[in-house]
């Protein structure tokens, strides 16, 4: 269960397309960097967000459910979705790499 601050963070991220930076969240919420970072790390441990060291974060599956929405793929996750649908149980990354090699040739 997400706290009110966490729900506010998730809604800000949702309005930004599912991902944003630490700086943007600081401006929108009016919180200090260290406090906001501790909240984001806690959310990351509970699979509400994916929090990266470079200050970027994006909504994870648990975060979408906390917002009452169905989980969706964002950004870089989309490259593998077609492989899992077409070839369930396969090494999808190997298939992706092979396809990229074939495109270069």
C-alpha positions as CSV (number, residue, x, y, z in Angstrom):
1,X,0.0,0.0,0.0
2,X,1.4,3.3,-1.0
3,X,1.5,6.3,1.4
4,X,0.0,9.6,0.3
5,X,3.4,11.0,-0.6
6,X,4.2,7.9,-2.6
7,X,0.8,8.2,-4.5
8,X,1.6,11.8,-5.2
9,X,5.0,10.8,-6.6
10,X,3.4,8.1,-8.7
11,X,0.8,10.5,-10.1
12,X,3.5,13.1,-11.0
13,X,5.4,10.3,-12.8
14,X,2.3,9.1,-14.6
15,X,1.6,12.7,-15.9
16,X,5.2,12.7,-17.2
17,X,4.7,9.5,-19.2
18,X,5.7,7.0,-16.6
19,X,9.2,8.3,-15.8
20,X,10.9,11.4,-14.7
21,X,14.0,12.7,-12.9
22,X,14.7,13.4,-9.2
23,X,15.0,17.1,-9.9
24,X,11.5,17.3,-11.4
25,X,10.0,15.5,-8.4
26,X,11.9,17.8,-6.0
27,X,10.4,20.9,-7.8
28,X,6.8,19.5,-8.0
29,X,6.7,18.2,-4.4
30,X,8.8,20.8,-2.6
31,X,10.9,18.3,-0.7
32,X,14.6,18.2,0.0
33,X,16.8,15.9,-2.1
34,X,17.8,13.6,0.7
35,X,14.3,13.0,2.0
36,X,12.9,12.5,-1.5
37,X,15.7,10.1,-2.3
38,X,15.0,8.0,0.8
39,X,11.3,7.8,-0.2
40,X,12.2,6.7,-3.8
41,X,14.6,4.1,-2.5
42,X,11.9,2.7,-0.2
43,X,9.5,2.7,-3.2
44,X,12.1,0.8,-5.2
45,X,12.5,-1.9,-2.6
46,X,8.8,-2.4,-2.7
47,X,8.7,-2.6,-6.5
48,X,6.6,0.6,-6.9
49,X,9.3,2.2,-9.1
50,X,12.6,1.5,-10.7
51,X,15.0,4.0,-9.3
52,X,18.3,4.5,-11.1
53,X,21.6,5.9,-9.8
54,X,21.6,8.7,-12.4
55,X,18.5,10.2,-10.7
56,X,15.9,8.9,-13.1
57,X,13.0,6.7,-12.1
58,X,10.1,5.1,-13.7
59,X,6.9,3.4,-12.5
60,X,7.2,-0.4,-12.0
61,X,4.4,-2.9,-12.0
62,X,3.5,-2.4,-8.4
63,X,3.3,1.4,-8.9
64,X,0.8,1.0,-11.7
65,X,-1.3,-1.2,-9.5
66,X,-1.1,1.4,-6.7
67,X,-2.4,4.0,-9.1
68,X,-5.3,1.6,-10.0
69,X,-4.0,1.1,-13.5
70,X,-2.9,-2.0,-15.3
71,X,0.9,-2.4,-15.7
72,X,2.3,-1.3,-19.0
73,X,5.7,-1.3,-20.7
74,X,7.5,2.0,-20.9
75,X,10.7,3.1,-22.7
76,X,13.4,0.5,-23.1
77,X,11.2,-2.4,-22.0
78,X,9.3,-2.6,-25.3
79,X,12.1,-4.2,-27.3
80,X,11.6,-7.6,-25.7
81,X,7.8,-7.7,-25.6
82,X,7.4,-9.0,-29.1
83,X,9.8,-11.8,-28.5
84,X,8.1,-13.0,-25.4
85,X,4.7,-13.1,-27.2
86,X,6.1,-14.9,-30.3
87,X,8.4,-17.3,-28.5
88,X,7.5,-17.9,-24.9
89,X,10.2,-19.6,-22.8
90,X,13.0,-18.7,-25.2
91,X,16.2,-16.7,-24.5
92,X,14.6,-13.5,-25.8
93,X,17.8,-11.4,-25.5
94,X,19.7,-13.8,-27.7
95,X,17.0,-13.7,-30.3
96,X,17.0,-9.8,-30.2
97,X,20.8,-9.7,-30.6
98,X,20.7,-12.1,-33.5
99,X,18.0,-10.0,-35.2
100,X,20.2,-6.9,-34.7
101,X,23.2,-8.6,-36.3
102,X,21.1,-9.7,-39.3
103,X,20.0,-6.1,-39.8
104,X,23.5,-4.9,-39.9
105,X,24.5,-7.4,-42.6
